[in-house]
Amino acid sequence: MPPRRSSRRATPRVAAKPPTALPGCTPEDQVLRLTCALCAREARGFGYIHQLRVGEFPHYRFCSMACSKAGSALARRMGGMIDKTPLEEAAIKAARRPLAEVLQELGLLTAFHDRSPAEIDRIIEACVDGFQAAMQRSVAERDPFDDPIPFGGTHAA
């Protein structure tokens, strides 16, 4: 017996409106919203809000279930925030000496002589964050199919 068809006519679907930018949201903010909170890859629908308190805690986005599990566990341990890990703190502290050497070479060390370690760490973090944000923007703007073929030359059969 053939399947029975409904006598109701299908209604045409209305095209969805394109998403609008959030007020006060810059393109850099939009790129950050689309990247994984742990590894900075493209976020793919996995997310975490501490205790599901929207507006009270940040919404973290992740690229995979593995990053989501690790990130949510980290946020739970840190009271809803993903702060610097001990490894990141140690790396920032280790970057103080190379920064001081460059400042000495450029004759700028005296301007930073009276600054606290926390202020120097803020400078280092700003440099690292700016570098990472620029890399993420350049990757987001790049056409993945525009790369030359990595193996050139002729191939003898």
C-alpha positions in Angstrom: 0.0 0.0 0.0 1.5 3.4 -1.0 2.2 5.9 1.8 -0.6 8.3 2.4 0.0 11.9 1.6 -1.4 14.8 3.6 -3.9 16.9 1.9 -2.5 20.0 3.6 -0.4 22.2 1.3 3.1 23.1 2.5 3.5 26.8 3.4 6.6 28.4 1.9 9.3 29.2 4.4 10.3 32.8 5.0 14.0 33.6 4.6 15.7 34.1 7.9 17.0 37.6 8.6 20.8 37.9 8.7 22.2 38.3 12.2 22.9 41.8 13.3 25.9 42.9 15.2 25.4 43.4 18.9 25.3 47.0 20.0 28.8 48.2 21.0 30.4 45.0 19.7 33.5 45.5 17.7 34.8 43.0 15.1 37.5 42.0 17.5 34.8 41.1 20.1 33.0 39.1 17.6 36.1 37.1 16.8 36.7 36.5 20.5 33.1 35.3 20.8 33.7 32.7 18.1 36.9 31.2 19.5 37.5 28.5 22.0 38.2 29.8 25.5 41.0 27.3 26.0 42.8 26.7 22.8 41.6 29.7 20.6 40.4 27.5 17.8 37.0 28.1 16.2 34.2 27.5 18.8 31.8 24.9 17.6 28.7 25.1 19.7 30.0 23.8 23.0 29.6 26.3 25.9 29.6 26.8 29.6 28.0 29.3 32.0 28.8 28.8 35.6 25.7 27.5 37.5 23.6 28.6 34.5 23.6 32.2 35.8 23.3 34.2 32.6 24.5 37.8 33.0 26.2 37.0 36.3 29.1 34.9 34.9 30.7 35.0 31.4 29.6 32.5 28.7 32.6 30.5 27.6 32.6 28.9 24.2 34.6 25.8 23.2 35.7 24.0 20.1 35.2 20.4 21.3 33.8 18.3 24.1 37.3 17.8 25.4 37.9 21.6 25.7 34.4 22.0 27.1 35.0 19.5 29.9 38.4 20.9 30.7 37.2 24.5 30.6 34.0 23.9 32.6 36.1 22.0 35.3 38.5 24.9 35.4 35.7 27.4 35.7 34.1 25.4 38.5 37.3 25.3 40.4 37.9 29.1 39.9 34.4 30.2 40.9 33.1 30.7 37.4 36.1 32.5 35.9 38.9 31.0 33.8 41.9 32.9 35.1 45.6 32.4 34.4 46.8 28.9 35.2 50.0 28.5 37.3 51.9 27.7 34.1 50.7 30.9 32.4 51.7 32.9 35.6 55.1 31.3 35.5 55.6 32.1 31.8 54.7 35.8 32.4 57.1 35.9 35.3 59.8 34.3 33.1 59.2 37.0 30.4 60.1 39.8 32.7 63.9 39.3 32.2 63.8 39.4 28.3 61.5 42.5 28.5 64.0 44.2 30.9 66.9 43.3 28.5 65.1 44.8 25.5 64.1 47.9 27.5 67.8 48.2 28.6 69.0 48.0 25.0 66.5 50.6 23.9 67.4 52.9 26.8 63.9 52.7 28.3 64.5 50.8 31.5 64.7 53.8 33.7 61.0 54.6 32.9 60.0 51.2 34.2 62.4 51.2 37.2 59.7 52.2 39.8 57.0 50.0 38.4 55.6 47.1 40.5 55.9 43.5 39.2 52.1 43.5 38.8 52.3 46.5 36.4 55.1 44.9 34.4 53.0 41.7 34.2 50.1 43.8 32.8 52.4 45.1 30.1 53.5 41.6 29.2 49.9 40.3 29.2 48.8 43.2 27.0 51.5 42.3 24.5 50.7 38.6 24.5 46.9 39.3 24.3 47.4 41.8 21.5 49.6 39.4 19.6 47.1 36.5 20.0 44.1 38.7 19.0 46.0 39.9 15.8 46.8 36.2 14.9 43.2 35.2 15.4 42.0 38.1 13.2 44.4 37.3 10.5 43.4 33.6 10.5 39.7 34.6 10.4 40.3 36.9 7.4 42.5 34.4 5.5 41.0 32.3 2.8 41.9 28.7 3.7 42.0 27.7 0.0 44.4 30.5 -1.0 47.5 28.7 0.2 50.0 27.4 -2.4 50.4 23.7 -2.7 53.0 22.7 0.0 54.7 20.2 -2.3 56.0 21.9 -5.4 58.1 20.7 -8.3 57.6 18.2 -10.9 56.7 14.6 -10.3 58.3 12.0 -12.6 56.0 9.1 -13.2 
